[in-house]
């Protein structure tokens, strides 16, 4: 995983599609979904950490 697109593809595997026309809101919703997937042990710790890092970096780039 290297980009936000890759995180979106990870979420898509679990049936989660996020698009609200507000990029920052999208990133926050994706972060919440990633946390829930990890809490339910659907994704591994490495994927969880990498996804959060990518989403937070993108959010900081937009601000």
N, C-alpha and C positions, 0 to 999 in steps of 0.2 A: 504494500500500500504506500503510495507516494503523494496522491492528490485527493482533493475533496471528491472528485469523481469516483475514485476508488472506494472511498467511504460510502458514497451513495450506492455503489454496486454491492457492497457488503450488506447494507440495509435492504436493498432490493431482494437479496436472497431470502430474507425473512418476511417479504411481503410489505415492506415499509417504503412508501414513496412520499417525499416531502418537497413541496413547492408552494410557497406563499407569496411570491413576487418580492419578498423582502429578504435579501441575502443573509443579513445578520440573524433574523428570526429563523430562517432555514437552518443555519449553522447551530443555533441554540437548540432547536428541536432535534436535530441529528445527534447532538451531544446527549440529550436526554434519552433518546432511543438506544444509543450505544450503551449508556449506563444501565438501562433496563435489561438489555440483552446479556450484559456481563453479570448482572445480579441474578439472572435466571440461569446462568452458566451455559449460555448458548454460544458464546464466543470465548476465546482464550484470552488470558491476561495480556499477552504480547499484542494481539490485535486490538484489544481495548485501549491500551496505553498509546499505541501508535495512532489510532483513530482520534483519540482525544487531542493528541499533540497536533495533528494535521488540522483539525477543526479550530483549535484555539489559535494556531498560527494564522490561519486564514482570517479569523475574526479580528485579530490584531492588525493585520494588513489592511483591512477595510476601515478601521477606525482612524 
